[in-house]
Amino acid sequence: MARVLGLDPGTRRCGVAISDSARTMAFPREALPVDERLVAAISETVNEESVELVVLGRPVSLAGSPTASTALADELFATLTNSLAPLEVVQVDERLTTVEAQRSLRGAGHRERDQRARIDSAAAVVLLQSFLDGARA
């Protein structure tokens, strides 16, 4: 079975996670800078890792309404849908993924100052793992 790529888009970095081939576990990859090379870097990862599905986080407020980041994520979704076709790209609600990632990193003994480099991909892991768990249920 091919892998699933999880992306947690932000304004400066895009967190990246990838599933194992059995689609049971999510693993972090280095976050990508949000710049003009982002889509090419994602496409390269898709090809190198035999990705069959891309799961993109869609940030919304706790109440479910759009935020300033929602429009950026929607733009990235449209771009990836066109660029990666016929590969399927889906958007999922990413509420509280960063909070859960921070809690997880803190529990693993990472100080808050050290979390900055890891938080984006840790949030992508939370997002992707939740998607994988829901797909098995």
VEXVEX-164997 format. One record per residue: residue number from 1; residue in three letters; x, y, z of N, C-alpha, C in turn. Coordinates in nm, 4 decimals, decimal comma. Atoms other than C-alpha are relative to their C-alpha. Layout:
VEXVEX-164997
+-----+--------+----------+----------+----------+----------+----------+----------+----------+----------+----------+
: num : residu :       nX :       nY :       nZ :      caX :      caY :      caZ :       cX :       cY :       cZ :
+-----+--------+----------+----------+----------+----------+----------+----------+----------+----------+----------+
: NUM :    ALA :        X :        Y :        Z :        X :        Y :        Z :        X :        Y :        Z :
...
+-----+--------+----------+----------+----------+----------+----------+----------+----------+----------+----------+
end
This chain:
VEXVEX-164997
+-----+--------+----------+----------+----------+----------+----------+----------+----------+----------+----------+
: num : residu :       nX :       nY :       nZ :      caX :      caY :      caZ :       cX :       cY :       cZ :
+-----+--------+----------+----------+----------+----------+----------+----------+----------+----------+----------+
:   1 :    MET :   0,0842 :  -0,1177 :   0,0000 :   0,0000 :   0,0000 :   0,0000 :   0,0891 :   0,1246 :   0,0000 :
:   2 :    ALA :  -0,0782 :  -0,1235 :   0,0091 :   0,1296 :   0,3482 :  -0,0842 :  -0,0208 :   0,0863 :   0,1239 :
:   3 :    ARG :  -0,0003 :  -0,0852 :  -0,1186 :   0,1967 :   0,6123 :   0,1750 :  -0,0935 :   0,1198 :  -0,0126 :
:   4 :    VAL :   0,0804 :  -0,1215 :  -0,0069 :  -0,0019 :   0,9153 :   0,2855 :   0,0901 :   0,1109 :   0,0527 :
:   5 :    LEU :  -0,0775 :  -0,1163 :  -0,0407 :   0,1578 :   1,2586 :   0,3151 :  -0,0917 :   0,0948 :   0,0747 :
:   6 :    GLY :   0,0760 :  -0,0965 :  -0,0779 :   0,0314 :   1,4937 :   0,5859 :   0,0715 :   0,1335 :  -0,0001 :
:   7 :    LEU :  -0,0567 :  -0,1343 :   0,0042 :   0,0841 :   1,8682 :   0,5594 :  -0,0770 :   0,0921 :   0,0940 :
:   8 :    ASP :   0,0584 :  -0,0985 :  -0,0905 :   0,0224 :   2,1321 :   0,8258 :   0,0521 :   0,1370 :  -0,0437 :
:   9 :    PRO :  -0,0495 :  -0,1251 :   0,0551 :   0,0465 :   2,4640 :   0,6404 :  -0,0009 :   0,1133 :   0,1020 :
:  10 :    GLY :  -0,0089 :  -0,1184 :  -0,0846 :   0,1578 :   2,7773 :   0,8198 :   0,0394 :   0,1179 :  -0,0859 :
:  11 :    THR :  -0,0373 :  -0,1179 :   0,0772 :   0,2609 :   3,1253 :   0,7193 :   0,1485 :   0,0005 :  -0,0358 :
:  12 :    ARG :  -0,1444 :   0,0033 :   0,0268 :   0,6369 :   3,0597 :   0,7409 :   0,0514 :  -0,1390 :  -0,0339 :
:  13 :    ARG :  -0,0431 :   0,1381 :   0,0229 :   0,6717 :   2,6802 :   0,7443 :  -0,1210 :  -0,0889 :  -0,0201 :
:  14 :    CYS :   0,1036 :   0,1010 :   0,0200 :   0,4696 :   2,3820 :   0,6314 :   0,0505 :  -0,1280 :   0,0642 :
:  15 :    GLY :  -0,0376 :   0,1235 :  -0,0655 :   0,4876 :   2,0859 :   0,8661 :  -0,0267 :  -0,1183 :  -0,0911 :
:  16 :    VAL :   0,0097 :   0,1162 :   0,0877 :   0,5376 :   1,7502 :   0,6960 :   0,0070 :  -0,1278 :   0,0834 :
:  17 :    ALA :  -0,0025 :   0,1331 :  -0,0611 :   0,4574 :   1,3964 :   0,8086 :  -0,0329 :  -0,1013 :  -0,1086 :
:  18 :    ILE :   0,0272 :   0,1052 :   0,0978 :   0,4447 :   1,0681 :   0,6206 :  -0,0362 :  -0,1277 :   0,0728 :
:  19 :    SER :   0,0412 :   0,1261 :  -0,0619 :   0,2769 :   0,7396 :   0,6966 :   0,0953 :  -0,1115 :  -0,0404 :
:  20 :    ASP :  -0,0686 :   0,1208 :   0,0445 :   0,4333 :   0,3989 :   0,6858 :  -0,0828 :  -0,0606 :  -0,1136 :
:  21 :    SER :   0,0710 :   0,0560 :   0,1157 :   0,3311 :   0,1817 :   0,3910 :  -0,1287 :  -0,0715 :   0,0391 :
:  22 :    ALA :   0,1231 :   0,0647 :  -0,0471 :   0,0675 :   0,0045 :   0,6030 :  -0,1055 :   0,1028 :   0,0411 :
:  23 :    ARG :   0,0892 :  -0,1101 :  -0,0378 :  -0,0884 :   0,3442 :   0,6823 :  -0,0509 :  -0,0118 :   0,1440 :
:  24 :    THR :   0,0381 :   0,0116 :  -0,1405 :  -0,0882 :   0,2803 :   1,0556 :   0,0671 :   0,1051 :   0,0882 :
:  25 :    MET :  -0,0742 :  -0,0951 :  -0,0821 :   0,1695 :   0,5301 :   1,1841 :   0,0489 :   0,1174 :  -0,0827 :
:  26 :    ALA :  -0,0494 :  -0,1223 :   0,0636 :   0,2721 :   0,8866 :   1,1016 :   0,1360 :   0,0367 :   0,0588 :
:  27 :    PHE :  -0,1355 :  -0,0360 :  -0,0413 :   0,6336 :   1,0024 :   1,1153 :   0,0337 :   0,1401 :  -0,0508 :
:  28 :    PRO :  -0,0329 :  -0,1366 :   0,0424 :   0,7687 :   1,3598 :   1,1042 :   0,1111 :   0,0018 :  -0,1043 :
:  29 :    ARG :  -0,1058 :  -0,0335 :   0,0945 :   0,9787 :   1,4943 :   0,8215 :   0,0325 :   0,1466 :   0,0250 :
:  30 :    GLU :  -0,0390 :  -0,1393 :  -0,0201 :   1,1604 :   1,8259 :   0,8132 :  -0,1037 :   0,0933 :  -0,0614 :
:  31 :    ALA :   0,0957 :  -0,0988 :   0,0501 :   0,9250 :   2,1216 :   0,7760 :   0,0592 :   0,0712 :  -0,1206 :
:  32 :    LEU :  -0,0413 :  -0,0697 :   0,1215 :   0,9372 :   2,3043 :   0,4445 :  -0,0281 :   0,1491 :   0,0139 :
:  33 :    PRO :   0,0287 :  -0,1444 :  -0,0031 :   0,9712 :   2,6813 :   0,4123 :  -0,1133 :   0,0326 :  -0,0965 :
:  34 :    VAL :   0,1083 :  -0,0446 :   0,0873 :   0,6645 :   2,8508 :   0,2692 :   0,0564 :   0,1108 :  -0,0875 :
:  35 :    ASP :  -0,0536 :  -0,0945 :   0,0980 :   0,8108 :   3,0168 :  -0,0368 :  -0,0355 :  -0,0500 :  -0,1396 :
:  36 :    GLU :   0,0345 :   0,0355 :   0,1379 :   0,8025 :   2,9887 :  -0,4160 :   0,0365 :  -0,1442 :  -0,0362 :
:  37 :    ARG :  -0,0401 :   0,1391 :   0,0275 :   0,9578 :   2,6371 :  -0,3992 :  -0,0854 :  -0,1031 :   0,0739 :
:  38 :    LEU :   0,0770 :   0,0919 :  -0,0832 :   0,6976 :   2,4869 :  -0,1635 :  -0,0678 :  -0,1109 :  -0,0808 :
:  39 :    VAL :   0,0746 :   0,1000 :   0,0774 :   0,4836 :   2,3109 :  -0,4258 :   0,0964 :  -0,0982 :  -0,0659 :
:  40 :    ALA :  -0,1000 :   0,0883 :   0,0606 :   0,7925 :   2,1727 :  -0,6039 :   0,0581 :  -0,0958 :   0,1047 :
:  41 :    ALA :  -0,0535 :   0,0849 :  -0,1069 :   0,9300 :   2,0418 :  -0,2726 :  -0,1014 :  -0,1067 :   0,0415 :
:  42 :    ILE :   0,1046 :   0,0974 :  -0,0335 :   0,5968 :   1,8748 :  -0,1913 :  -0,0094 :  -0,1046 :  -0,1103 :
:  43 :    SER :   0,0064 :   0,0911 :   0,1142 :   0,5839 :   1,7223 :  -0,5403 :   0,1174 :  -0,0976 :   0,0014 :
:  44 :    GLU :  -0,1191 :   0,0848 :  -0,0090 :   0,9366 :   1,5890 :  -0,4964 :  -0,0172 :  -0,1057 :   0,1097 :
:  45 :    THR :   0,0247 :   0,0943 :  -0,1099 :   0,8419 :   1,4294 :  -0,1632 :  -0,1013 :  -0,1052 :  -0,0420 :
:  46 :    VAL :   0,1031 :   0,0927 :   0,0488 :   0,5327 :   1,2731 :  -0,3226 :   0,0639 :  -0,1076 :  -0,0872 :
:  47 :    ASN :  -0,0646 :   0,0947 :   0,0909 :   0,7492 :   1,1120 :  -0,5916 :   0,1003 :  -0,0898 :   0,0712 :
:  48 :    GLU :  -0,1033 :   0,0765 :  -0,0700 :   1,0361 :   1,0032 :  -0,3638 :  -0,0582 :  -0,1021 :   0,0971 :
:  49 :    GLU :   0,0560 :   0,0850 :  -0,1059 :   0,8088 :   0,8496 :  -0,0981 :  -0,1167 :  -0,0871 :  -0,0460 :
:  50 :    SER :   0,1110 :   0,0807 :   0,0541 :   0,5527 :   0,6779 :  -0,3273 :  -0,1319 :   0,0341 :   0,0692 :
:  51 :    VAL :   0,1211 :  -0,0484 :  -0,0658 :   0,2692 :   0,8884 :  -0,1881 :  -0,1198 :  -0,0193 :  -0,0924 :
:  52 :    GLU :   0,1235 :   0,0245 :   0,0745 :  -0,0821 :   0,7969 :  -0,2970 :  -0,1102 :   0,0994 :   0,0360 :
:  53 :    LEU :   0,1022 :  -0,0919 :  -0,0498 :  -0,2795 :   1,0542 :  -0,0977 :   0,0686 :   0,1096 :   0,0808 :
:  54 :    VAL :  -0,0512 :  -0,1126 :  -0,0781 :  -0,2064 :   1,4011 :   0,0445 :  -0,1130 :   0,0514 :   0,0880 :
:  55 :    VAL :   0,0957 :  -0,0522 :  -0,0968 :  -0,3867 :   1,5188 :   0,3582 :   0,0521 :   0,1359 :   0,0441 :
:  56 :    LEU :  -0,0398 :  -0,1374 :  -0,0287 :  -0,3716 :   1,8949 :   0,4018 :  -0,0885 :   0,0573 :   0,1100 :
:  57 :    GLY :   0,0752 :  -0,0626 :  -0,1088 :  -0,4719 :   2,0666 :   0,7241 :  -0,0660 :   0,1287 :  -0,0451 :
:  58 :    ARG :   0,0734 :  -0,1252 :   0,0273 :  -0,7302 :   2,3443 :   0,7053 :  -0,0260 :   0,0678 :   0,1336 :
:  59 :    PRO :   0,0156 :  -0,0678 :  -0,1293 :  -0,6967 :   2,5863 :   0,9963 :  -0,1299 :   0,0795 :   0,0070 :
:  60 :    VAL :   0,1212 :  -0,0767 :  -0,0288 :  -1,0218 :   2,7191 :   1,1369 :   0,0002 :   0,0326 :   0,1488 :
:  61 :    SER :   0,0087 :  -0,0362 :  -0,1411 :  -1,1142 :   2,8813 :   1,4669 :  -0,0649 :  -0,1146 :   0,0779 :
:  62 :    LEU :   0,0642 :   0,1028 :  -0,0826 :  -1,2381 :   2,6725 :   1,7588 :  -0,1486 :  -0,0110 :  -0,0289 :
:  63 :    ALA :   0,1432 :  -0,0002 :   0,0321 :  -1,5911 :   2,7720 :   1,6572 :  -0,0264 :  -0,0553 :  -0,1403 :
:  64 :    GLY :   0,0157 :   0,0556 :   0,1335 :  -1,5256 :   2,6377 :   1,3070 :  -0,0045 :   0,1027 :  -0,1119 :
:  65 :    SER :   0,0043 :  -0,1030 :   0,1032 :  -1,5191 :   2,9704 :   1,1261 :   0,1403 :   0,0227 :  -0,0584 :
:  66 :    PRO :  -0,1297 :  -0,0239 :   0,0646 :  -1,2440 :   3,0684 :   0,8802 :   0,0848 :   0,1015 :   0,0772 :
:  67 :    THR :  -0,0955 :  -0,0934 :  -0,0600 :  -0,9327 :   3,2476 :   1,0049 :   0,0843 :   0,0596 :  -0,1123 :
:  68 :    ALA :  -0,0890 :  -0,0575 :   0,1007 :  -0,6648 :   3,4494 :   0,8272 :   0,0802 :  -0,1097 :  -0,0705 :
:  69 :    SER :  -0,0784 :   0,1101 :   0,0580 :  -0,4718 :   3,1254 :   0,7705 :  -0,0830 :  -0,0921 :  -0,0886 :
:  70 :    THR :   0,0862 :   0,0884 :   0,0787 :  -0,7723 :   2,9479 :   0,6192 :   0,0129 :   0,0282 :  -0,1486 :
:  71 :    ALA :  -0,0113 :  -0,0365 :   0,1417 :  -0,7475 :   3,1383 :   0,2908 :   0,1315 :  -0,0491 :  -0,0591 :
:  72 :    LEU :  -0,1297 :   0,0490 :   0,0483 :  -0,3774 :   3,0514 :   0,2593 :  -0,0028 :  -0,1509 :  -0,0199 :
:  73 :    ALA :   0,0096 :   0,1462 :   0,0117 :  -0,4500 :   2,6829 :   0,3202 :  -0,0892 :  -0,0388 :  -0,1174 :
:  74 :    ASP :   0,0891 :   0,0278 :   0,1129 :  -0,7361 :   2,6898 :   0,0698 :   0,0715 :   0,0229 :  -0,1337 :
:  75 :    GLU :  -0,0794 :  -0,0278 :   0,1204 :  -0,5024 :   2,8451 :  -0,1886 :   0,0972 :  -0,1142 :  -0,0278 :
:  76 :    LEU :  -0,0940 :   0,1109 :   0,0147 :  -0,2424 :   2,5747 :  -0,1263 :  -0,0740 :  -0,1259 :  -0,0441 :
:  77 :    PHE :   0,0816 :   0,1161 :   0,0392 :  -0,5144 :   2,3094 :  -0,1548 :  -0,0304 :   0,0043 :  -0,1498 :
:  78 :    ALA :   0,0327 :  -0,0133 :   0,1424 :  -0,6222 :   2,4415 :  -0,4960 :   0,1247 :  -0,0219 :  -0,0864 :
:  79 :    THR :  -0,1246 :   0,0145 :   0,0752 :  -0,2616 :   2,4622 :  -0,6162 :   0,0455 :  -0,1458 :  -0,0031 :
:  80 :    LEU :  -0,0427 :   0,1400 :  -0,0057 :  -0,1756 :   2,1102 :  -0,4979 :  -0,0947 :  -0,0906 :  -0,0776 :
:  81 :    THR :   0,0973 :   0,0805 :   0,0733 :  -0,4968 :   1,9661 :  -0,6411 :   0,0316 :   0,0035 :  -0,1495 :
:  82 :    ASN :  -0,0342 :  -0,0145 :   0,1423 :  -0,3964 :   2,1018 :  -0,9835 :   0,1382 :  -0,0566 :  -0,0313 :
:  83 :    SER :  -0,1386 :   0,0399 :   0,0260 :  -0,0220 :   2,0346 :  -0,9571 :   0,0237 :  -0,1495 :   0,0136 :
:  84 :    LEU :  -0,0251 :   0,1416 :  -0,0282 :  -0,0432 :   1,6801 :  -0,8232 :  -0,0986 :  -0,0943 :  -0,0687 :
:  85 :    ALA :   0,1004 :   0,0839 :   0,0663 :  -0,3393 :   1,5572 :  -1,0334 :   0,0704 :  -0,1083 :  -0,0825 :
:  86 :    PRO :   0,1276 :   0,0465 :  -0,0522 :  -0,4471 :   1,2817 :  -1,0609 :   0,0055 :  -0,0452 :   0,1469 :
:  87 :    LEU :  -0,0113 :   0,0365 :  -0,1412 :  -0,3197 :   1,2275 :  -0,7045 :  -0,1086 :   0,0697 :   0,0810 :
:  88 :    GLU :   0,1062 :  -0,0587 :  -0,0819 :  -0,5953 :   1,2833 :  -0,4485 :   0,0601 :   0,0855 :   0,1116 :
:  89 :    VAL :  -0,0369 :  -0,0906 :  -0,1078 :  -0,5543 :   1,5790 :  -0,2129 :  -0,1279 :   0,0302 :   0,0766 :
:  90 :    VAL :   0,1180 :  -0,0277 :  -0,0816 :  -0,7983 :   1,6147 :   0,0776 :   0,0366 :   0,0997 :   0,1082 :
:  91 :    GLN :  -0,0184 :  -0,0935 :  -0,1098 :  -0,8418 :   1,8898 :   0,3339 :  -0,0719 :  -0,0527 :   0,1229 :
:  92 :    VAL :   0,0612 :   0,0415 :  -0,1255 :  -0,9119 :   1,8112 :   0,6981 :   0,0143 :   0,1115 :   0,1027 :
:  93 :    ASP :   0,0009 :  -0,0967 :  -0,1095 :  -0,9918 :   2,0245 :   1,0003 :   0,1229 :  -0,0245 :   0,0870 :
:  94 :    GLU :  -0,1208 :   0,0181 :  -0,0798 :  -0,6725 :   2,0854 :   1,1911 :  -0,0074 :   0,0685 :   0,1363 :
:  95 :    ARG :   0,0129 :  -0,0656 :  -0,1308 :  -0,8141 :   2,2440 :   1,5060 :   0,0760 :  -0,0766 :   0,1074 :
:  96 :    LEU :  -0,0725 :   0,0487 :  -0,1171 :  -0,5909 :   2,1919 :   1,8089 :   0,1181 :  -0,0917 :  -0,0304 :
:  97 :    THR :  -0,1153 :   0,0862 :   0,0285 :  -0,3181 :   1,9980 :   1,6234 :   0,1280 :   0,0589 :   0,0587 :
:  98 :    THR :  -0,1210 :  -0,0619 :  -0,0551 :  -0,0529 :   2,2497 :   1,7298 :   0,0016 :  -0,0109 :   0,1509 :
:  99 :    VAL :   0,0087 :   0,0138 :  -0,1456 :  -0,1745 :   2,2413 :   2,0901 :   0,0376 :  -0,1420 :   0,0418 :
: 100 :    GLU :  -0,0321 :   0,1409 :  -0,0295 :  -0,1570 :   1,8600 :   2,0910 :   0,1477 :  -0,0276 :  -0,0257 :
: 101 :    ALA :  -0,1421 :   0,0189 :   0,0311 :   0,1870 :   1,8702 :   1,9276 :   0,0875 :   0,0611 :   0,1095 :
: 102 :    GLN :  -0,0758 :  -0,0634 :  -0,1078 :   0,3145 :   2,1142 :   2,1922 :  -0,0026 :  -0,0863 :   0,1261 :
: 103 :    ARG :   0,0149 :   0,0866 :  -0,1177 :   0,1807 :   1,8891 :   2,4674 :   0,0876 :  -0,1245 :  -0,0143 :
: 104 :    SER :  -0,0793 :   0,1200 :   0,0258 :   0,3484 :   1,5872 :   2,3100 :   0,1499 :   0,0284 :   0,0102 :
: 105 :    LEU :  -0,1417 :  -0,0353 :  -0,0068 :   0,6835 :   1,7612 :   2,2690 :   0,0424 :   0,0311 :   0,1433 :
: 106 :    ARG :  -0,0288 :  -0,0297 :  -0,1406 :   0,6686 :   1,8917 :   2,6256 :   0,0117 :  -0,1299 :   0,0794 :
: 107 :    GLY :  -0,0030 :   0,1298 :  -0,0680 :   0,5929 :   1,5385 :   2,7453 :   0,1246 :  -0,0799 :  -0,0326 :
: 108 :    ALA :  -0,1225 :   0,0694 :   0,0401 :   0,8981 :   1,4143 :   2,5550 :   0,1249 :   0,0708 :   0,0524 :
: 109 :    GLY :  -0,1120 :  -0,0678 :  -0,0625 :   1,1138 :   1,6609 :   2,7473 :   0,0600 :   0,1137 :  -0,0797 :
: 110 :    HIS :  -0,0514 :  -0,1111 :   0,0796 :   1,1604 :   1,9290 :   2,4812 :  -0,0451 :   0,1320 :   0,0620 :
: 111 :    ARG :   0,0335 :  -0,1321 :  -0,0529 :   1,1787 :   2,2792 :   2,6225 :  -0,0707 :   0,0804 :  -0,1076 :
: 112 :    GLU :   0,0772 :  -0,0807 :   0,0942 :   0,9522 :   2,5370 :   2,4633 :   0,0888 :   0,0675 :  -0,1047 :
: 113 :    ARG :  -0,0923 :  -0,0645 :   0,0938 :   1,2486 :   2,7137 :   2,3056 :   0,0451 :  -0,0999 :  -0,1076 :
: 114 :    ASP :  -0,0444 :   0,1031 :   0,0943 :   1,3558 :   2,3846 :   2,1407 :  -0,1134 :  -0,0492 :  -0,0899 :
: 115 :    GLN :   0,1150 :   0,0490 :   0,0753 :   1,0039 :   2,3156 :   2,0133 :  -0,0191 :   0,0712 :  -0,1336 :
: 116 :    ARG :   0,0251 :  -0,0788 :   0,1216 :   1,0090 :   2,5883 :   1,7479 :   0,0396 :  -0,0724 :  -0,1269 :
: 117 :    ALA :  -0,0485 :   0,0692 :   0,1191 :   1,2091 :   2,3780 :   1,5043 :  -0,0810 :  -0,1258 :  -0,0308 :
: 118 :    ARG :   0,0708 :   0,1267 :   0,0174 :   0,9879 :   2,0739 :   1,5548 :  -0,1522 :   0,0119 :  -0,0059 :
: 119 :    ILE :   0,1438 :  -0,0101 :  -0,0227 :   0,6381 :   2,2061 :   1,6162 :  -0,0833 :  -0,0192 :  -0,1266 :
: 120 :    ASP :   0,0797 :   0,0089 :   0,1226 :   0,5197 :   2,2309 :   1,2549 :  -0,0163 :  -0,1444 :  -0,0461 :
: 121 :    SER :   0,0103 :   0,1397 :   0,0419 :   0,6034 :   1,8728 :   1,1649 :  -0,0653 :  -0,0869 :   0,1074 :
: 122 :    ALA :   0,0703 :   0,0731 :  -0,1055 :   0,4836 :   1,7503 :   1,5046 :  -0,1509 :   0,0172 :  -0,0156 :
: 123 :    ALA :   0,1424 :  -0,0238 :   0,0247 :   0,1469 :   1,9117 :   1,4271 :  -0,0467 :  -0,0796 :  -0,1223 :
: 124 :    ALA :   0,0340 :   0,0802 :   0,1179 :   0,1518 :   1,7391 :   1,0854 :  -0,0151 :  -0,1471 :   0,0379 :
: 125 :    VAL :   0,0118 :   0,1382 :  -0,0480 :   0,2064 :   1,4070 :   1,2653 :  -0,1345 :  -0,0202 :   0,0689 :
: 126 :    VAL :   0,1291 :   0,0089 :  -0,0700 :  -0,0957 :   1,4717 :   1,4899 :  -0,1136 :  -0,0025 :  -0,1020 :
: 127 :    LEU :   0,1014 :  -0,0080 :   0,1053 :  -0,3043 :   1,5654 :   1,1853 :  -0,0090 :  -0,1306 :  -0,0787 :
: 128 :    LEU :  -0,0014 :   0,1216 :   0,0813 :  -0,1984 :   1,2642 :   0,9795 :  -0,0387 :  -0,1221 :   0,0813 :
: 129 :    GLN :   0,0348 :   0,1163 :  -0,0822 :  -0,2227 :   1,0157 :   1,2666 :  -0,1495 :  -0,0044 :   0,0267 :
: 130 :    SER :   0,1439 :  -0,0068 :  -0,0202 :  -0,5756 :   1,1323 :   1,3386 :  -0,0752 :  -0,0458 :  -0,1257 :
: 131 :    PHE :   0,0610 :   0,0415 :   0,1268 :  -0,6645 :   1,0876 :   0,9701 :   0,0147 :  -0,1516 :  -0,0184 :
: 132 :    LEU :  -0,0240 :   0,1445 :   0,0163 :  -0,5081 :   0,7387 :   0,9606 :  -0,0877 :  -0,0808 :   0,0960 :
: 133 :    ASP :   0,0829 :   0,0696 :  -0,0994 :  -0,6876 :   0,6344 :   1,2802 :  -0,1463 :   0,0012 :  -0,0419 :
: 134 :    GLY :   0,1398 :  -0,0110 :   0,0450 :  -1,0200 :   0,7593 :   1,1394 :  -0,0274 :  -0,0876 :  -0,1207 :
: 135 :    ALA :   0,0164 :   0,0827 :   0,1208 :  -0,9655 :   0,5718 :   0,8115 :  -0,0123 :  -0,1474 :   0,0370 :
: 136 :    ARG :   0,0045 :   0,1416 :  -0,0431 :  -0,9207 :   0,2425 :   1,0018 :  -0,1271 :  -0,0316 :   0,0778 :
: 137 :    ALA :   0,1170 :   0,0227 :  -0,0852 :  -1,2272 :   0,2911 :   1,2215 :  -0,1213 :  -0,0430 :  -0,0783 :
+-----+--------+----------+----------+----------+----------+----------+----------+----------+----------+----------+
end
